[in-house]
Amino acid sequence: MMTKNTALVYHPDYLIHTQGQHPERKERLEQIMSAYHDQGLDKIVDVVEPLPASVEDLQLIHDPEYIKSVEEACLAGRAFLDMDTYIVPESYRVALLSAGGVLTGLKMVMAGEPGKVFVINRPPGHHAEYDKAMGFCLFNNVAIAAAKAFKDYNLQRIAIIDWDVHHGNGTQHSFEDDPRLLFISTHQSPAYPGSGSINESGRGKGEGFTVNLPLPAGCGDVEYELCFSEVIVPILDQFKPELVIVSAGQDAYHLDPLAGMALTHKGYYMMAEKLAAVADRWSGGRMLLCLEGGYHLQGQAGAVIQVLNAIGNLGLPITEQSPLSEPGRSFKEHLEALKAVQRKYWKF
């Protein structure tokens, strides 16, 4: 019997977009789905195959000429859109399917069937800008989902929380002048792409609705827990989102080869649990998670399992966690500096 708490959205064609030695390759998803079966989740968590997004859906966020240029580059057999972002001939079709994954998930959570959905998709999206591919990303999946939710469901308050280790520049830029969208990002700093400073708070009517929490390398479960408990959750409770979307990159994991953070599987469980509680309080339980980065294959897979464990109340054991410790004085001072900026807009 399938759980009614959560489901996965996944399509085997997500594996077609791949390049052997690149860190963003098909083995990322293969390892996740292998762990899903090994843990017996195939007996309790359903998997739904998505339909592709339409060009009109992509145009909610992206320049029509840019969309066309990606299609043409794939058809022409180009190897890269920029120095980091590769393509293969099928990449445009797979990218439509990746964006379609979050739209399928959106439709499910808005219907409450079930209320919490994790989209296991690629290519990722949060670096993709209006007219530019960046950082392994072709189209901005979560931004497209949020724009679609505003358009089709007349929502007035959507929160996107980006816990990927890299700042979600494309998502921020898509909505930084829109007060209906609260964007919160935790990210290692300094790190790619170099955006997401503490003072980037939105612009125009959207000022105050961009919340950047740049963190020093080495932060782990304890530091992230303080960020969520003392900053992120209090802001979300004041905003009262009607939908919670998560850019769920697992590259802040302590063994990830592309970053320098120290989260364990317990840390991912904690973040997901706190955001699920926010969704339950304010969003009717509606929570949509979308895969972003994560390049330690086993570590990423284990983190995804623990996120599912948290949002689905699955009762699985958490076998990996860091020893509890007090954060250092320097981090406490850093957190106070982050809070000081946000006090202009939010109460703590």
DRENDO-1510 file (C-alpha; in Angstrom, 1 decimal, always signed):
<recs>
REC; n; res; u; v; w
REC; 1; MET; +0.0; +0.0; +0.0 .
REC; 2; MET; +1.4; +3.4; -1.0 .
REC; 3; THR; +1.9; +6.1; +1.5 .
REC; 4; LYS; -0.4; +9.1; +1.1 .
REC; 5; ASN; +2.2; +11.4; +2.6 .
REC; 6; THR; +4.6; +11.7; -0.2 .
REC; 7; ALA; +5.6; +10.5; -3.7 .
REC; 8; LEU; +8.5; +10.7; -6.2 .
REC; 9; VAL; +8.4; +12.1; -9.7 .
REC; 10; TYR; +10.9; +10.4; -11.9 .
REC; 11; HIS; +11.5; +9.5; -15.6 .
REC; 12; PRO; +14.1; +7.1; -16.9 .
REC; 13; ASP; +14.8; +9.4; -19.8 .
REC; 14; TYR; +16.5; +11.8; -17.2 .
REC; 15; LEU; +19.5; +9.4; -17.6 .
REC; 16; ILE; +19.9; +10.3; -21.3 .
REC; 17; HIS; +21.4; +13.7; -20.7 .
REC; 18; THR; +24.8; +12.7; -19.4 .
REC; 19; GLN; +28.5; +13.1; -20.1 .
REC; 20; GLY; +30.8; +10.4; -18.7 .
REC; 21; GLN; +33.3; +12.1; -16.4 .
REC; 22; HIS; +31.2; +15.3; -15.7 .
REC; 23; PRO; +30.1; +15.5; -12.0 .
REC; 24; GLU; +26.5; +16.1; -13.1 .
REC; 25; ARG; +25.9; +12.7; -14.8 .
REC; 26; LYS; +23.3; +10.0; -14.9 .
REC; 27; GLU; +24.8; +8.0; -12.0 .
REC; 28; ARG; +23.5; +10.6; -9.6 .
REC; 29; LEU; +19.9; +9.5; -10.3 .
REC; 30; GLU; +20.8; +5.8; -10.7 .
REC; 31; GLN; +22.2; +5.8; -7.2 .
REC; 32; ILE; +19.2; +7.6; -5.7 .
REC; 33; MET; +16.7; +5.1; -7.4 .
REC; 34; SER; +18.9; +2.2; -6.3 .
REC; 35; ALA; +18.7; +3.4; -2.7 .
REC; 36; TYR; +15.0; +3.9; -3.1 .
REC; 37; HIS; +14.6; +0.2; -4.0 .
REC; 38; ASP; +17.2; -1.1; -1.5 .
REC; 39; GLN; +15.4; +0.7; +1.4 .
REC; 40; GLY; +12.1; -0.9; +0.4 .
REC; 41; LEU; +10.6; +2.5; -0.4 .
REC; 42; ASP; +9.1; +1.1; -3.6 .
REC; 43; LYS; +6.6; -0.6; -1.4 .
REC; 44; ILE; +5.4; +2.6; +0.3 .
REC; 45; VAL; +6.3; +5.6; -1.9 .
REC; 46; ASP; +4.8; +5.8; -5.3 .
REC; 47; VAL; +6.8; +6.9; -8.4 .
REC; 48; VAL; +5.0; +9.0; -11.0 .
REC; 49; GLU; +6.3; +9.6; -14.5 .
REC; 50; PRO; +6.0; +13.3; -15.7 .
REC; 51; LEU; +4.9; +14.8; -19.0 .
REC; 52; PRO; +7.3; +17.3; -20.6 .
REC; 53; ALA; +6.8; +21.0; -20.0 .
REC; 54; SER; +5.6; +23.1; -23.0 .
REC; 55; VAL; +7.6; +25.9; -24.6 .
REC; 56; GLU; +4.9; +28.2; -23.2 .
REC; 57; ASP; +5.6; +27.0; -19.7 .
REC; 58; LEU; +9.3; +27.7; -20.2 .
REC; 59; GLN; +8.5; +31.2; -21.4 .
REC; 60; LEU; +7.0; +32.0; -18.0 .
REC; 61; ILE; +10.6; +32.5; -16.9 .
REC; 62; HIS; +12.9; +32.3; -20.0 .
REC; 63; ASP; +13.5; +34.4; -23.1 .
REC; 64; PRO; +11.9; +32.7; -26.2 .
REC; 65; GLU; +15.0; +33.3; -28.2 .
REC; 66; TYR; +17.1; +31.6; -25.5 .
REC; 67; ILE; +14.8; +28.6; -25.5 .
REC; 68; LYS; +15.1; +28.3; -29.2 .
REC; 69; SER; +18.8; +28.6; -29.1 .
REC; 70; VAL; +19.1; +25.7; -26.7 .
REC; 71; GLU; +17.0; +23.5; -29.0 .
REC; 72; GLU; +19.1; +24.5; -32.0 .
REC; 73; ALA; +22.4; +23.9; -30.1 .
REC; 74; CYS; +21.3; +20.4; -29.2 .
REC; 75; LEU; +20.2; +19.6; -32.7 .
REC; 76; ALA; +23.4; +20.9; -34.1 .
REC; 77; GLY; +25.4; +18.6; -31.9 .
REC; 78; ARG; +27.2; +21.2; -29.8 .
REC; 79; ALA; +28.9; +19.9; -26.7 .
REC; 80; PHE; +28.6; +22.9; -24.3 .
REC; 81; LEU; +26.4; +25.9; -23.7 .
REC; 82; ASP; +29.0; +27.5; -21.5 .
REC; 83; MET; +32.2; +26.2; -20.0 .
REC; 84; ASP; +30.4; +24.2; -17.3 .
REC; 85; THR; +27.1; +23.3; -18.9 .
REC; 86; TYR; +27.3; +20.4; -21.4 .
REC; 87; ILE; +24.6; +19.2; -23.8 .
REC; 88; VAL; +24.0; +16.1; -25.9 .
REC; 89; PRO; +21.5; +15.9; -28.8 .
REC; 90; GLU; +18.7; +14.8; -26.5 .
REC; 91; SER; +19.3; +17.4; -23.8 .
REC; 92; TYR; +16.6; +19.8; -25.0 .
REC; 93; ARG; +14.0; +17.1; -24.8 .
REC; 94; VAL; +15.2; +15.9; -21.4 .
REC; 95; ALA; +15.3; +19.5; -20.1 .
REC; 96; LEU; +11.6; +19.9; -21.1 .
REC; 97; LEU; +11.0; +16.7; -19.2 .
REC; 98; SER; +12.9; +17.9; -16.2 .
REC; 99; ALA; +10.8; +21.1; -16.1 .
REC; 100; GLY; +7.8; +19.0; -16.7 .
REC; 101; GLY; +8.7; +17.0; -13.6 .
REC; 102; VAL; +8.2; +19.9; -11.3 .
REC; 103; LEU; +5.0; +20.9; -13.1 .
REC; 104; THR; +3.7; +17.3; -12.6 .
REC; 105; GLY; +4.7; +17.6; -8.9 .
REC; 106; LEU; +3.0; +21.0; -8.6 .
REC; 107; LYS; -0.2; +19.6; -10.0 .
REC; 108; MET; +0.0; +16.7; -7.5 .
REC; 109; VAL; +0.6; +18.8; -4.4 .
REC; 110; MET; -2.0; +21.4; -5.3 .
REC; 111; ALA; -4.5; +18.5; -5.5 .
REC; 112; GLY; -3.2; +17.0; -2.3 .
REC; 113; GLU; -2.5; +13.7; -4.0 .
REC; 114; PRO; -0.2; +13.6; -2.1 .
REC; 115; GLY; +0.7; +16.9; -0.5 .
REC; 116; LYS; +4.4; +16.5; -0.5 .
REC; 117; VAL; +6.4; +15.4; -3.6 .
REC; 118; PHE; +10.1; +15.1; -4.4 .
REC; 119; VAL; +11.0; +15.5; -8.0 .
REC; 120; ILE; +14.1; +13.4; -8.8 .
REC; 121; ASN; +15.0; +15.1; -12.0 .
REC; 122; ARG; +17.9; +16.4; -14.1 .
REC; 123; PRO; +19.3; +18.5; -15.6 .
REC; 124; PRO; +19.1; +20.8; -12.5 .
REC; 125; GLY; +17.9; +24.4; -12.8 .
REC; 126; HIS; +18.5; +27.0; -10.1 .
REC; 127; HIS; +21.5; +28.6; -11.9 .
REC; 128; ALA; +19.7; +29.1; -15.2 .
REC; 129; GLU; +19.0; +32.8; -15.9 .
REC; 130; TYR; +16.3; +34.4; -18.2 .
REC; 131; ASP; +18.5; +34.1; -21.2 .
REC; 132; LYS; +21.5; +32.1; -20.2 .
REC; 133; ALA; +22.6; +28.5; -19.1 .
REC; 134; MET; +24.8; +28.4; -16.1 .
REC; 135; GLY; +26.3; +25.8; -13.7 .
REC; 136; PHE; +25.0; +22.6; -15.3 .
REC; 137; CYS; +21.5; +24.1; -15.6 .
REC; 138; LEU; +19.5; +24.7; -18.8 .
REC; 139; PHE; +16.1; +25.8; -17.6 .
REC; 140; ASN; +15.1; +27.0; -14.1 .
REC; 141; ASN; +12.8; +24.2; -12.9 .
REC; 142; VAL; +11.7; +25.7; -9.6 .
REC; 143; ALA; +11.2; +29.1; -11.0 .
REC; 144; ILE; +9.0; +27.7; -13.8 .
REC; 145; ALA; +6.9; +25.8; -11.2 .
REC; 146; ALA; +6.4; +29.0; -9.0 .
REC; 147; ALA; +5.4; +31.1; -12.0 .
REC; 148; LYS; +3.0; +28.3; -13.1 .
REC; 149; ALA; +1.5; +28.3; -9.6 .
REC; 150; PHE; +1.0; +32.0; -9.6 .
REC; 151; LYS; -0.7; +31.8; -13.1 .
REC; 152; ASP; -2.8; +28.7; -12.7 .
REC; 153; TYR; -3.7; +28.6; -9.0 .
REC; 154; ASN; -3.8; +32.3; -8.2 .
REC; 155; LEU; -1.5; +31.9; -5.2 .
REC; 156; GLN; -0.3; +35.1; -3.6 .
REC; 157; ARG; +2.5; +33.8; -1.3 .
REC; 158; ILE; +5.1; +31.2; -2.4 .
REC; 159; ALA; +8.3; +30.4; -0.6 .
REC; 160; ILE; +11.3; +28.9; -2.3 .
REC; 161; ILE; +14.0; +27.6; +0.0 .
REC; 162; ASP; +17.3; +26.8; -1.7 .
REC; 163; TRP; +19.6; +24.6; +0.5 .
REC; 164; ASP; +21.9; +23.7; -2.3 .
REC; 165; VAL; +25.5; +24.6; -1.4 .
REC; 166; HIS; +25.7; +27.1; -4.3 .
REC; 167; HIS; +23.6; +30.2; -4.5 .
REC; 168; GLY; +20.5; +29.9; -6.7 .
REC; 169; ASN; +21.2; +33.0; -8.7 .
REC; 170; GLY; +18.7; +32.3; -11.5 .
REC; 171; THR; +15.8; +31.8; -9.1 .
REC; 172; GLN; +16.6; +34.9; -7.2 .
REC; 173; HIS; +16.8; +37.0; -10.4 .
REC; 174; SER; +13.5; +35.6; -11.6 .
REC; 175; PHE; +11.6; +37.0; -8.7 .
REC; 176; GLU; +13.7; +39.6; -6.8 .
REC; 177; ASP; +11.1; +42.4; -7.6 .
REC; 178; ASP; +8.1; +40.3; -6.7 .
REC; 179; PRO; +6.8; +40.4; -3.1 .
REC; 180; ARG; +4.6; +37.3; -3.7 .
REC; 181; LEU; +7.7; +35.2; -3.8 .
REC; 182; LEU; +10.0; +34.7; -0.8 .
REC; 183; PHE; +13.4; +33.4; -1.8 .
REC; 184; ILE; +15.6; +32.1; +1.0 .
REC; 185; SER; +19.1; +30.6; +0.2 .
REC; 186; THR; +21.7; +29.0; +2.4 .
REC; 187; HIS; +25.0; +28.6; +0.5 .
REC; 188; GLN; +28.7; +28.4; +1.0 .
REC; 189; SER; +30.5; +31.7; +0.5 .
REC; 190; PRO; +32.8; +32.3; -1.2 .
REC; 191; ALA; +31.8; +29.8; -3.9 .
REC; 192; TYR; +30.4; +29.6; -7.3 .
REC; 193; PRO; +28.6; +31.6; -8.8 .
REC; 194; GLY; +29.7; +34.4; -6.5 .
REC; 195; SER; +26.3; +35.9; -6.0 .
REC; 196; GLY; +24.0; +35.8; -2.9 .
REC; 197; SER; +25.7; +38.3; -0.6 .
REC; 198; ILE; +24.1; +39.1; +2.7 .
REC; 199; ASN; +22.9; +42.5; +1.4 .
REC; 200; GLU; +21.1; +41.2; -1.7 .
REC; 201; SER; +17.6; +41.6; -0.3 .
REC; 202; GLY; +15.5; +42.1; -3.5 .
REC; 203; ARG; +14.6; +45.3; -5.2 .
REC; 204; GLY; +11.6; +47.5; -5.7 .
REC; 205; LYS; +8.4; +46.0; -4.3 .
REC; 206; GLY; +10.3; +42.8; -3.7 .
REC; 207; GLU; +12.8; +44.4; -1.3 .
REC; 208; GLY; +12.9; +42.2; +1.8 .
REC; 209; PHE; +11.6; +39.1; +0.1 .
REC; 210; THR; +15.1; +37.9; -0.9 .
REC; 211; VAL; +16.9; +36.4; +2.1 .
REC; 212; ASN; +20.5; +35.3; +1.5 .
REC; 213; LEU; +22.4; +33.4; +4.2 .
REC; 214; PRO; +26.0; +33.0; +2.9 .
REC; 215; LEU; +27.8; +30.6; +5.2 .
REC; 216; PRO; +31.5; +29.9; +5.8 .
REC; 217; ALA; +33.0; +26.6; +4.7 .
REC; 218; GLY; +32.8; +23.9; +7.3 .
REC; 219; CYS; +29.3; +24.5; +8.5 .
REC; 220; GLY; +27.4; +21.3; +9.4 .
REC; 221; ASP; +24.3; +20.0; +11.2 .
REC; 222; VAL; +24.5; +22.3; +14.2 .
REC; 223; GLU; +25.1; +25.5; +12.2 .
REC; 224; TYR; +22.4; +24.7; +9.7 .
REC; 225; GLU; +20.0; +23.9; +12.6 .
REC; 226; LEU; +20.6; +27.3; +14.1 .
REC; 227; CYS; +20.0; +29.0; +10.7 .
REC; 228; PHE; +16.7; +27.2; +10.3 .
REC; 229; SER; +15.5; +27.6; +13.9 .
REC; 230; GLU; +16.6; +31.2; +14.4 .
REC; 231; VAL; +16.2; +32.8; +10.9 .
REC; 232; ILE; +14.5; +30.7; +8.2 .
REC; 233; VAL; +11.6; +29.3; +10.1 .
REC; 234; PRO; +10.7; +32.5; +11.9 .
REC; 235; ILE; +10.7; +34.4; +8.6 .
REC; 236; LEU; +8.6; +31.7; +6.9 .
REC; 237; ASP; +6.1; +31.8; +9.8 .
REC; 238; GLN; +5.7; +35.6; +9.3 .
REC; 239; PHE; +5.3; +35.2; +5.5 .
REC; 240; LYS; +2.8; +32.4; +5.8 .
REC; 241; PRO; +3.4; +30.7; +2.4 .
REC; 242; GLU; +0.6; +29.0; +0.5 .
REC; 243; LEU; +3.1; +26.7; -1.1 .
REC; 244; VAL; +6.6; +25.6; +0.0 .
REC; 245; ILE; +9.1; +24.8; -2.8 .
REC; 246; VAL; +12.6; +23.5; -2.0 .
REC; 247; SER; +15.6; +23.6; -4.3 .
REC; 248; ALA; +17.0; +20.5; -2.8 .
REC; 249; GLY; +20.6; +20.2; -3.6 .
REC; 250; GLN; +22.6; +17.7; -1.5 .
REC; 251; ASP; +26.1; +19.1; -2.2 .
REC; 252; ALA; +26.5; +20.6; +1.3 .
REC; 253; TYR; +27.1; +17.0; +2.3 .
REC; 254; HIS; +30.3; +16.5; +4.2 .
REC; 255; LEU; +32.0; +14.4; +1.5 .
REC; 256; ASP; +30.8; +16.2; -1.6 .
REC; 257; PRO; +33.8; +16.8; -4.0 .
REC; 258; LEU; +32.6; +20.2; -5.2 .
REC; 259; ALA; +32.1; +22.0; -1.9 .
REC; 260; GLY; +33.4; +22.3; +1.6 .
REC; 261; MET; +30.4; +22.0; +4.0 .
REC; 262; ALA; +29.8; +19.3; +6.6 .
REC; 263; LEU; +26.1; +18.3; +6.6 .
REC; 264; THR; +25.3; +14.7; +7.4 .
REC; 265; HIS; +22.1; +12.8; +6.6 .
REC; 266; LYS; +20.8; +13.9; +10.0 .
REC; 267; GLY; +21.1; +17.5; +8.8 .
REC; 268; TYR; +19.1; +16.9; +5.7 .
REC; 269; TYR; +16.4; +15.1; +7.8 .
REC; 270; MET; +16.3; +18.2; +10.1 .
REC; 271; MET; +15.9; +20.7; +7.3 .
REC; 272; ALA; +13.2; +18.7; +5.6 .
REC; 273; GLU; +11.4; +18.1; +8.8 .
REC; 274; LYS; +11.4; +21.8; +9.7 .
REC; 275; LEU; +10.1; +22.9; +6.3 .
REC; 276; ALA; +7.5; +20.1; +6.2 .
REC; 277; ALA; +6.2; +21.5; +9.5 .
REC; 278; VAL; +6.0; +25.0; +8.0 .
REC; 279; ALA; +4.1; +23.6; +5.0 .
REC; 280; ASP; +1.7; +21.9; +7.4 .
REC; 281; ARG; +1.1; +25.1; +9.4 .
REC; 282; TRP; +0.6; +27.5; +6.5 .
REC; 283; SER; +0.3; +25.7; +3.1 .
REC; 284; GLY; -2.2; +22.9; +3.7 .
REC; 285; GLY; +0.8; +20.5; +3.7 .
REC; 286; ARG; +1.8; +21.5; +0.2 .
REC; 287; MET; +5.5; +21.0; -0.3 .
REC; 288; LEU; +7.3; +20.5; -3.6 .
REC; 289; LEU; +11.0; +19.5; -3.6 .
REC; 290; CYS; +13.2; +19.5; -6.7 .
REC; 291; LEU; +16.6; +18.0; -7.1 .
REC; 292; GLU; +19.5; +20.4; -7.7 .
REC; 293; GLY; +23.2; +19.5; -7.0 .
REC; 294; GLY; +24.9; +16.7; -5.1 .
REC; 295; TYR; +27.9; +14.9; -6.4 .
REC; 296; HIS; +28.9; +12.3; -3.8 .
REC; 297; LEU; +26.8; +9.5; -5.2 .
REC; 298; GLN; +26.2; +7.5; -2.1 .
REC; 299; GLY; +26.0; +10.6; +0.2 .
REC; 300; GLN; +23.5; +12.3; -2.1 .
REC; 301; ALA; +21.3; +9.2; -2.3 .
REC; 302; GLY; +21.3; +8.8; +1.5 .
REC; 303; ALA; +20.4; +12.4; +2.0 .
REC; 304; VAL; +17.5; +12.1; -0.5 .
REC; 305; ILE; +16.3; +9.0; +1.4 .
REC; 306; GLN; +16.4; +11.0; +4.7 .
REC; 307; VAL; +14.5; +13.9; +3.1 .
REC; 308; LEU; +11.8; +11.4; +2.1 .
REC; 309; ASN; +11.9; +9.9; +5.5 .
REC; 310; ALA; +11.2; +13.3; +7.1 .
REC; 311; ILE; +8.5; +14.6; +4.7 .
REC; 312; GLY; +6.7; +11.2; +4.6 .
REC; 313; ASN; +7.0; +10.3; +8.2 .
REC; 314; LEU; +8.4; +7.0; +7.1 .
REC; 315; GLY; +10.1; +6.1; +10.4 .
REC; 316; LEU; +13.4; +5.0; +8.8 .
REC; 317; PRO; +16.5; +5.0; +11.0 .
REC; 318; ILE; +19.0; +7.8; +10.6 .
REC; 319; THR; +22.4; +6.1; +10.8 .
REC; 320; GLU; +24.7; +9.1; +10.0 .
REC; 321; GLN; +24.9; +12.2; +12.1 .
REC; 322; SER; +27.6; +14.5; +13.3 .
REC; 323; PRO; +28.4; +14.6; +17.0 .
REC; 324; LEU; +26.5; +17.4; +18.8 .
REC; 325; SER; +28.6; +20.4; +19.6 .
REC; 326; GLU; +28.3; +24.0; +20.2 .
REC; 327; PRO; +29.1; +26.3; +17.2 .
REC; 328; GLY; +32.1; +28.5; +17.6 .
REC; 329; ARG; +32.0; +32.1; +18.6 .
REC; 330; SER; +32.8; +33.2; +15.1 .
REC; 331; PHE; +29.8; +31.4; +13.7 .
REC; 332; LYS; +27.5; +32.9; +16.4 .
REC; 333; GLU; +28.8; +36.3; +15.4 .
REC; 334; HIS; +28.2; +35.5; +11.8 .
REC; 335; LEU; +24.6; +34.5; +12.5 .
REC; 336; GLU; +24.0; +37.7; +14.4 .
REC; 337; ALA; +25.2; +39.7; +11.4 .
REC; 338; LEU; +22.8; +37.8; +9.2 .
REC; 339; LYS; +19.9; +38.5; +11.6 .
REC; 340; ALA; +20.9; +42.1; +11.8 .
REC; 341; VAL; +20.4; +42.6; +8.1 .
REC; 342; GLN; +17.0; +40.8; +8.1 .
REC; 343; ARG; +15.7; +42.7; +11.1 .
REC; 344; LYS; +15.0; +45.6; +8.6 .
REC; 345; TYR; +12.2; +43.3; +7.2 .
REC; 346; TRP; +11.4; +40.6; +9.7 .
REC; 347; LYS; +11.0; +40.2; +13.5 .
REC; 348; PHE; +13.2; +37.9; +15.5 .
</recs>
